[in-house]
Amino acid sequence: MFWMDKSKVQADEIPAPEGLPPDVMISPDTRRAGRIPPGQSRTKKWPVLDASGPPAIDLARWRLRVSGLVGQATEWSWDDFLTLPRVKVFADFHCVTRWSRLGNVWEGVSTRELLRHAGGALPPAAYVMAYGYDRGWTTNLPLAGFLAEDALVAFHHDGEPITAEHGGPARLIVPQLYAWKSAKWLAGVEIMDRDRAGFWEKNGYNMHGDPWKEERYGL
């Protein structure tokens, strides 16, 4: 599924981290002299891509679960999730299909905060599998990437609730990897000791997904 969301068109000037409020965390990649990775081009719109369209999610039944190699498996309802400490992150967003949207402000709960509530990762934890509400969709990533200082489970984008087509009510955001690793419609994460391929990874996408190394496809 692909279409172009024109409701949030950016100005020509690239949003910069300078002058942001002190409560906004700055993703390190936004401080690069050149912010567009190899093979990418900037878009001022917000394209919509997913495997099968938005799932129907009832907030009364929504749950987010952290499981696997953690101190204790932990689950939140939507109301409980909204009581957790919030962070704001200024970050760029790079899609493997070669577009980049620069200077997004995400708000939500830090992945580090979520793992802290679950008692932390237990040895030999090294990887994460993210699960979406969209018909069993998954994606894998390194634990270090999941716990990067700019990674979060977001429910606001540029000051507004994230809409369903963009992964709302809550989605994973891992700015330093290609955007398919930032799972939409997040249902849970499993902390693992070994890497396992997720949906797109089983279909040829890279197991890591670093945009600065153009890790688009293959191992």
C-alpha positions in Angstrom: 0.0 0.0 0.0 1.4 3.4 -1.0 0.0 6.9 -1.2 1.1 10.4 -0.4 -0.1 12.3 2.7 -0.2 15.9 1.8 -1.6 17.1 5.1 1.9 17.8 6.6 3.9 19.4 3.9 7.1 20.9 5.1 8.6 24.2 4.1 11.6 24.3 1.7 14.0 25.0 4.5 15.2 21.9 6.2 14.2 21.8 9.9 17.3 22.2 12.1 17.9 21.1 15.7 19.2 24.6 16.7 16.7 26.6 18.8 14.5 23.7 19.8 13.1 23.7 23.4 15.4 22.1 26.0 13.0 19.2 26.6 13.5 17.9 23.0 16.1 15.2 22.6 18.2 15.7 19.5 18.9 12.5 17.4 22.6 12.5 16.6 22.1 12.0 12.9 20.4 15.4 12.6 23.7 17.0 13.6 25.5 15.5 10.5 26.8 18.0 8.0 24.9 16.1 5.3 21.7 14.6 6.7 20.5 12.6 3.6 22.1 9.1 3.5 23.5 7.7 0.2 20.8 6.9 -2.4 18.1 8.9 -0.6 16.3 12.1 -1.6 14.4 14.5 0.6 10.6 14.6 0.6 8.6 17.5 2.1 5.5 15.4 2.2 4.8 12.2 4.3 4.5 9.1 2.1 2.4 6.2 3.4 3.7 2.7 2.9 2.8 -0.6 4.6 2.3 -4.3 3.8 -1.4 -4.6 4.1 -3.1 -1.4 5.3 -4.0 -0.2 8.8 -5.5 -2.8 11.2 -8.7 -2.1 13.2 -7.5 -1.3 16.8 -9.9 -0.8 19.7 -8.1 1.3 22.3 -10.1 -0.3 25.1 -8.4 -3.6 24.1 -5.0 -2.2 23.1 -2.1 -3.7 24.9 1.7 -3.3 24.6 3.8 -6.2 25.9 7.5 -6.5 26.6 8.5 -10.1 26.9 11.4 -12.5 26.4 14.8 -12.1 28.2 13.6 -9.5 30.7 13.3 -9.4 34.4 9.6 -9.7 34.2 7.2 -9.7 31.2 5.2 -6.5 31.4 2.1 -5.3 29.7 0.3 -1.9 29.5 -3.2 -0.9 28.6 -3.6 2.3 26.6 -4.5 4.3 29.7 -1.5 2.9 31.7 0.8 3.5 28.8 -0.1 7.2 28.7 0.9 7.6 32.4 4.5 6.7 31.7 7.1 9.4 31.5 7.2 11.0 28.0 10.1 12.1 25.8 10.2 14.3 22.7 12.7 13.4 19.9 13.8 15.5 16.9 14.8 13.0 14.3 15.1 12.3 10.6 13.2 9.4 9.0 14.7 7.4 6.1 12.6 4.9 4.1 14.3 2.0 2.3 12.3 3.1 -0.8 14.8 6.0 -1.1 12.9 9.0 0.5 13.9 10.8 3.6 11.7 13.2 5.7 13.9 15.4 7.7 13.2 17.1 11.1 10.3 15.2 12.6 9.4 15.7 16.3 8.1 12.5 17.9 6.6 12.2 21.3 6.1 9.1 23.3 7.8 6.7 25.8 11.5 5.9 25.5 12.3 2.3 24.7 14.8 2.5 27.6 11.9 3.4 29.9 9.8 0.5 28.8 12.6 -2.0 29.3 13.4 -0.5 32.7 9.8 -1.2 33.8 10.3 -4.8 32.6 13.3 -5.3 34.8 15.9 -4.7 32.1 17.4 -7.1 29.6 18.8 -10.4 30.9 22.1 -12.0 29.6 22.6 -13.0 26.8 20.0 -10.6 25.3 21.2 -9.1 22.0 18.2 -8.7 19.7 14.6 -7.6 19.6 11.6 -8.7 17.6 8.9 -6.1 17.2 5.3 -7.3 16.7 2.6 -5.3 15.0 -1.2 -5.5 15.2 -1.3 -5.8 11.4 -1.9 -9.5 10.8 1.2 -10.9 12.5 3.7 -8.4 11.0 7.2 -8.5 12.6 10.6 -6.9 12.3 13.9 -7.6 14.0 16.7 -5.3 15.1 19.7 -5.3 17.4 19.0 -4.6 21.1 21.5 -1.8 20.9 19.5 -0.1 18.2 16.3 -0.6 20.1 17.8 1.1 23.1 19.4 4.0 21.3 19.0 7.3 23.1 16.6 8.6 20.4 14.4 5.4 20.1 10.9 5.5 21.5 7.3 4.2 21.1 5.6 7.3 19.7 2.0 8.4 19.8 2.5 12.0 18.6 4.2 13.3 15.4 4.9 17.1 15.0 2.5 17.8 17.9 -0.5 15.8 16.7 -1.6 12.2 17.4 -0.2 9.7 14.9 -3.0 8.7 12.5 -3.8 5.1 11.7 -2.2 5.2 8.3 1.1 6.3 9.8 1.1 3.6 12.5 -1.2 5.1 15.3 -2.2 4.8 18.0 1.5 4.0 18.8 4.5 3.0 16.7 8.1 2.2 17.3 10.6 4.8 16.1 14.2 3.9 15.7 15.6 6.9 13.7 19.1 5.5 13.1 17.8 2.5 11.1 15.7 2.4 7.9 12.0 3.2 8.7 10.7 -0.4 8.2 12.4 -1.2 11.5 10.2 1.4 13.1 7.2 -0.9 13.4 3.8 0.6 12.9 0.8 -0.4 15.1 3.1 -1.8 17.8 1.7 -4.6 19.9 4.8 -5.8 21.6 8.5 -6.5 21.6 10.4 -9.7 22.5 13.9 -9.5 23.8 16.0 -12.4 22.3 19.5 -13.9 22.5 19.7 -14.5 18.8 18.6 -12.8 15.6 15.5 -14.0 13.8 14.2 -12.6 10.5 11.0 -10.6 10.6 8.4 -10.1 7.7 10.4 -8.0 5.3 13.7 -9.6 6.3 12.3 -13.0 5.3 11.5 -11.4 1.9 15.1 -10.2 1.2 15.5 -7.0 3.3 18.6 -6.6 5.4 18.7 -7.9 8.9 20.2 -4.7 10.2 19.1 -1.8 8.0 21.7 1.0 8.5 20.8 3.8 6.0 24.3 5.3 6.1 25.7 1.9 4.9 22.8 1.4 2.4 21.9 -1.9 4.1 18.7 -2.2 2.1 18.7 -5.9 1.0 20.5 -9.1 1.7 22.4 -10.0 4.9 
